[in-house]
Amino acid sequence: MPDWPADGSGFPAVKGSRELAMGLAMGILLVTGHRRALGWVLLLVAVAPFGDMVTVLAHHGSAATAFGVHGLTAALIAVTGVLVLRETGGVTSSGSARTPGRSCPCPSRPGGTAP
């Protein structure tokens, strides 16, 4: 990685802390099972590498780096977010699949009666 900006600014530290914070937020959502929220956060997080791509292009950086690294990263994160959202589309808050014709995701009681 080149020493840009060369004036000794904290650009790499700021970028690193941003990536760490976003990664921790997504990790917490994944570990706690909030998959739908994770899908939305992934879609929002895809904005960061897109912004990086625009910044590289605006500062006359390499188009190959802008599109190949940052653009591809943004696209992959967005696709992952969409896939997670599609996966969680038929799941209730309790994590069980919805059953047509039932008002609750509760298992039926012995004897075939629902609570």
N, C-alpha and C positions, 0 to 999 in steps of 0.2 A: 504494500500500500504506500503510495507516495506521501511525502510529508506536506500535504496540503491541509489547511493553509500553513505556510511556513513561519508565520509570526508567533507560533507557540500557543495559539488559542486552544481552547478545550473542545474543539469540534469532535474529535474521536471519542472523548469521554461522554459528551452529551449524546452522541449517537448510540454509544454502547449502553448508557443508562436507559435510553428510550426503548431499545430492543429488549433489555432485561425486564423492564416493567411490563411491556406487552406480553412477553413470554410467561412471566409469572401469573399474570391475569388469566391467560388462556389455560395455563396448567392447573390453576385452582378450579376453573370451571370444568375442566375435563375430569379431574380427580373427584370432585363433588357430584358429578353426574348431571350437571346442568347443560345437557347437550344442545338444546335449542338456543340458549343464551350463548353458548360457545359458537354456534353457527353464525349468529348475528355479529358477535365480536370479531370473528374471522373476516367477515365481509368488511367491517369497519377498519380492521388492521391492514387490509389490503391497500388502503389509501396511503399508508406510510411509504411503501416501496414505490408506489406510483408517483408520489411527491418527490422521492429521491431521483426517479427517472427524469422527471421534468426539470429538477434542479441541475442534474448532470447536463442535460441538453441545453438549458438556458445559459450555462457557463462554458459552453463550447467544448464539452467533454466528448469522449468517444461515444458515438452512436451505438456501436456494438456493445459497449459496457452498459449504456443506458437501457437498451432494449433487451439484451441478452441476460443481464444480471437483474436489474431492478424491474423491468417490465415483465419478464418471465416470472419473477418472484411474486409480483402483484397478481398476475393471472392465476398462478397455482394456488395462492392463498384464497383468492376469490372463489375458484372452482371448489376447493375443499370446503369453504363455508357453505356454498350452495348444496354440496353433497350431504353435509351434516344436517342442514335444514330439511332436505328432502327425506333423509333417513328418519328424522324425528317427527315427520308429519303425521303419522298414524299412531303415536304413542301418547298416552295420558300422563298426567303429572306423577302418577305412582310408578311409571315405567312399564306398565303392562299394555299390551296391544288392545285397542278398542274392539269391542265385540258388537256387531250390529244388533239392535233390538234390546240391548241392556242399558239401563239407566245409570248403572254404576259399575266400576271395574272390580267390584267385590266378588270373591268366589261364592258360589251358591252354597247355602246351608244343606246339611244332610236332609234328605227328603225332597230336594229339588226346589225349595223356596228361597227366594232372595231376601236379604235382610230389609 
